[in-house]
Amino acid sequence: MNPPKHVKLVQRWLARCAIGAALVLPLGLATPVADAQARWVVKLGTAAFAQAPIAELLAKLGVVLETEHPGRFLVKQLVDGALTRERAGLARVATGEAHGYAATFDELVAALPDAAALNAPFAFDNERDADAVLRTTGGAAIGDALATLGLRLVTIAPCEARVLFSRTRALQKPADASGLSVARGANPAYAGLAGALSMTQIDAGQKADVRDATLTQLAAEGTLLDGGHLTLTDHALECGVLVVSQRWIDGLPEQMQKTLSKLSRELDGSEATKAQRAARAAILERAKAAGIEITTLSAKERQAFVAATREARTQLNGEPGSLARKLALAAQAK
């Protein structure tokens, strides 16, 4: 049975409305999509945990971008190694697949093996000396080397001293370390120290007598809660880098490129360095409360270590004109 004429008219009217809506709705939805496409997604990553000074420095990079160009950058922070599960973070930034990265010292050395010279044993007297060198000639040399990989150095991330933690005794003179075992490290500077102090290197997974690490690493592992002797040798410095992708920068509008060219002034790392030093003080307080014996080397004791490791430093000097040689010369000129 055919519907009455007035019902047919209503049906045709509803059909036209449905067709009209189908045509109009996609056009209405296209505006926010177009807006989203006008924004630049920025992937910033680090292997450090979110509260680490180096990760907080990276977060500030995102804040600068969002502040200078409201609504134009969509920043994604990928901490705790989320960006490195497929391959090295610096390699992903070099290709422009990711846009910024705060690399640890070991990651820097993996990308630039000559950077191991920065970790030469007893090349610096303290963190402040190293920090001063790395904000001038040393940092410039690292920046030039990173540029050859397609990475633009924004700033040197906070430097942290490596110390020696022993389960048996304080290590106040080179002979105290002789014969003790220490974990084998990929960085040649670690092997140089072990050889100079006549320590036995053992593979990862075995329990070593001595742990050669930063205070942050020792605290994260819970090592400082088990009792033992912490000698503040401050024998080597680990400094990370904050970099951005040159390929990414080259593809941005000119005004945004200008913003990125100013990042080194806005993110000089000074606040992150203060945070790193405050963290050091807090870790030492917790270690002391846990019954760890803490020993600081006197000037004379330190000089004995400097003399004992002289050859180990020389082996990391590198060829004339190399990054290793430039870093060695910068350390000597401190």
Secondary structure, 3 states (H helix, E strand, C coil): CCCCHHHHHHHHHHHHHHHHHHHHHHHHHHHHHHHHHCCEEEEEEECCCCCCHHHHHHHHHHHHHHHHCCCCEEEEEECCCCCCCCCCHHHHHHCCCCCEEEECHHHHHHHCHHHHHHHCCCCCCCHHHHHHHHCCHHHHHHHHHHHCCCEEEEEEEEEEEEEEEECCCCCCCHHHHCCCEEECCCCHHHHHHHHHCCCEEECCCCCCCEEEEEHHHHHHHCHHHCCCEEEEEEEEEEEEEEEEEHHHHHCCCHHHHHHHHCHHHHCCCHHHHHHHHHHHHHHHHHHHHCCCEEEECCHHHHHHHHHHCHHHHHCCCCCCCCHHHHHHHHHHCC
